[in-house]
């Protein structure tokens, strides 16, 4: 359901410029964007470090004595 909400939102936000935008178009665009980001080592490292920071915060929160 979350994916459908995302697609519907993208179609609404882009309706003025792309009135015929389809779910397939959005999927293709997302694939290209993901592939482009995966070819950027600095971007991948940033994503990993961000996930590690969030993971560490969760660990700290779960094991704190508060």
C-alpha positions, 0 to 999 in steps of 0.5 A: 500500500505504501508503494501505491501511495508513493506512485499516486503522490508522484503522479499528482505532484508531476501531473502539470508537467507530465499528465501521462506519467504512469506507474511504469514510468516512475518505476523506470525512473527509480531504477535509473536513479538507483543505478546512478547512485550505486555507481558513486562510491562516495554516495554509497559510503554516505548511505552506509554511514548514515545507516550505521549511525541510525543503527547505533542510536537504536542500540543505544536507546534499547540498552540504555538504563533510562 
